[in-house]
Amino acid sequence: MIKSRSSLARGRAGLLTLGVAVWAMAAALLTPAAANAAVDNPAPTPLVSFTFDDGMQSALTQAAPTLKKYGLTGTSYVITNCVGMTSVPNTCRANTDVPYMTWDQVTQLQNTYGWEIGSHTVDHQCLVSVGNDCQATKLTAAQVDAELANSRAALSAHGFNATALATPYGDYDMSALARIAKYYTSMRGFADVGNNIWPLGDLLLHNTPVQEVTTPVSTLKAKVDEAIANRTWAIFTFHDVRTSPSQTPDDYQYGTAELDQLAAYVQTKVAAGQIRNVNVSKGLVTGSPNLLPNATFNNGIADGWRTDAPATITADAGTNGSYPDPAKSVKLVSGSAAGHLFSPKVPVSAANSYLYKAFLNVAAISTGEVGFYVDEYNAAGQWISGQFRKRENSRWVESMNFTYTPSSTSVASASLQVYVTGTGITAYLDNMQMMTLGAGSTTPSPNLVANGTFDAGIGSGWRTDSASTILADAANHGSPANPVNSVKMTATTANKHLFSPQVAVAAGSYKIASYLNITARTSGEMGFYIDEYNSAGQWISGQWKLGISAGGVTNVDLTYSPSSTAVAKASLQVIVQGNSGLQAYFDDVRWTKS
């Protein structure tokens, strides 16, 4: 269940051609929203959640009182057909040897203890797999829908607005995830281990499975500490909680006393203001108003939305969208040239940052990608700059969440551009949101990379493997903030590189921003790659981040987290693809801790 991405290690492989074009457009300005933004979790913040699968009675008799003792709450993912199986043995597929709550007890968990009630399907059947703990016969698409829809309906009939799902055994694939998105706003995995990085992926929340013996309290405390240090979200997944738990990990039991120790530790951190305890749905980034009209595309490609490829980017009414209204969406199909869907222009302020959220289902892909780019306009409606934000180049279903901050005070409005380029691509886009997160920090983080404005030329740790074609420039081709000095980069017959100084890094998230102006190009792209080194200075890994082929100015904005705890230093590598005819100016590199 780990998503694979292709990478370019130290420029040793060919770069992909993205074909991302910048399109100036004429569109009517939206009326500014009258209401102030009200957004939950508008910035990275430490969070911790306790989740309990199956709807066992111990959630009410053991877990809830223990958490309440410390002012904490949890989320119970309930198997609806197992509700009421209070005696053992019973016929619940999850575990026939434990009692399950009644509907009255589930209600008590919500109303008395403040828990969230989520879905764990109707019968605890695997949505994709067969054999082992799963059923012998693979579910049909209709049966998967029934497991999802009927569970939600049963919960609703008993007064629970269940929008959170955890799949049985953590079992899913992309087809199942696309169906899940029609009924629920979030899915918590099981084998998808780790803390969650803001602004999150609602349809694949990572977690820490909790089992007796294999996950002692010290391990769980460390995950809490990690969430505090890195401003991430730790989600713990429990099953049965007992005073005398089995010492066999695969029995998925945990001790009440151990839960008490963990809860006590979390409470000290909550009391100190270092972390918040949230039920799962309260950990998502949600809010209003939505600055984009026709967000669910119920009116088709209308209300200011438009496309330059009406034959391949079309309104779809085949129920390929997402909750709360999956009936309609926009279908994106690759054509002979890149196609684009453009949002209306939205008034923005450089004093604010914004969050885009979208449901994206890349149902098929051979080559290329679906990407998101923000066009920026001045007060006269003229295009002045743009920012590449995010892309998907694999078969994947996701909540595509990303932030945007206007590039300068000259930006008065912005328009989202969703592009599709490549072959064999069929994708669906729905529930497109843009929210105001509020003012950015007035105290900027220090720049961790030396000589980011190149006032010292290619020096202070910067270096290149092509001194004749990648060289310091002092002819005012740089960033508007400090235009005199920059680096001029010209393509040759082979890939050439500019390397930053090595920056000391630790676990957490970093932002790497820069100014790029592509003034000539016949093909190919400028690539951005992060080299990673251990404490001895040895190269151990790397991350491909982005390729840019759009002519003109791009404010490059990368996010980076070290690949492992072995990474002690990192370096930015800017790659000029060979035989591309590229000429570009590079400047204003800012590497900051998020």
HELIX and SHEET records of a PDB file:
HELIX    1   1 SER A   58  SER A   58  1                                   1    
HELIX    2   2 ALA A   59  ALA A   63  3                                   5    
HELIX    3   3 ALA A   64  LYS A   69  1                                   6    
HELIX    4   4 THR A   80  CYS A   82  5                                   3    
HELIX    5   5 TRP A  103  ASN A  111  1                                   9    
HELIX    6   6 ALA A  141  ALA A  157  1                                  17    
HELIX    7   7 PRO A  168  GLY A  170  5                                   3    
HELIX    8   8 MET A  174  TYR A  183  1                                  10    
HELIX    9   9 VAL A  217  ASN A  230  1                                  14    
HELIX   10  10 PRO A  249  ASP A  251  5                                   3    
HELIX   11  11 THR A  256  ALA A  271  1                                  16    
HELIX   12  12 VAL A  280  GLY A  283  5                                   4    
SHEET    1   A 2 ALA A  38  ASP A  40  0                                        
SHEET    2   A 2 THR A 286  SER A 288 -1                                        
SHEET    1   B 7 GLU A 116  SER A 119  0                                        
SHEET    2   B 7 THR A  75  VAL A  78  1                                        
SHEET    3   B 7 LEU A  47  ASP A  54  1                                        
SHEET    4   B 7 TRP A 233  PHE A 238  1                                        
SHEET    5   B 7 LEU A 205  PRO A 209  1                                        
SHEET    6   B 7 SER A 186  VAL A 193  1                                        
SHEET    7   B 7 ALA A 164  ALA A 166  1                                        
SHEET    1   C 4 GLU A 116  SER A 119  0                                        
SHEET    2   C 4 THR A  75  VAL A  78  1                                        
SHEET    3   C 4 LEU A  47  ASP A  54  1                                        
SHEET    4   C 4 ARG A 276  ASN A 277  1                                        
SHEET    1   D 2 ASP A 240  ARG A 242  0                                        
SHEET    2   D 2 GLN A 253  GLY A 255  1                                        
SHEET    1   E 4 ARG A 306  THR A 307  0                                        
SHEET    2   E 4 GLY A 339  PHE A 342 -1                                        
SHEET    3   E 4 SER A 413  THR A 423 -1                                        
SHEET    4   E 4 VAL A 346  PRO A 347 -1                                        
SHEET    1   F 5 ARG A 306  THR A 307  0                                        
SHEET    2   F 5 GLY A 339  PHE A 342 -1                                        
SHEET    3   F 5 SER A 413  THR A 423 -1                                        
SHEET    4   F 5 THR A 367  TYR A 377 -1                                        
SHEET    5   F 5 TRP A 383  GLU A 392 -1                                        
SHEET    1   G 5 ILE A 313  ASP A 316  0                                        
SHEET    2   G 5 SER A 329  VAL A 333 -1                                        
SHEET    3   G 5 THR A 426  ALA A 439 -1                                        
SHEET    4   G 5 ASN A 352  ALA A 364 -1                                        
SHEET    5   G 5 TRP A 396  TYR A 404 -1                                        
SHEET    1   H 4 ARG A 463  THR A 464  0                                        
SHEET    2   H 4 LYS A 496  PHE A 499 -1                                        
SHEET    3   H 4 LYS A 569  VAL A 576 -1                                        
SHEET    4   H 4 VAL A 503  ALA A 504 -1                                        
SHEET    1   I 5 ARG A 463  THR A 464  0                                        
SHEET    2   I 5 LYS A 496  PHE A 499 -1                                        
SHEET    3   I 5 LYS A 569  VAL A 576 -1                                        
SHEET    4   I 5 MET A 526  TYR A 533 -1                                        
SHEET    5   I 5 TRP A 539  ILE A 548 -1                                        
SHEET    1   J 5 ILE A 470  ASP A 473  0                                        
SHEET    2   J 5 SER A 486  THR A 490 -1                                        
SHEET    3   J 5 GLN A 583  LYS A 593 -1                                        
SHEET    4   J 5 TYR A 510  ALA A 520 -1                                        
SHEET    5   J 5 GLY A 552  TYR A 560 -1                                        
END                                                                             
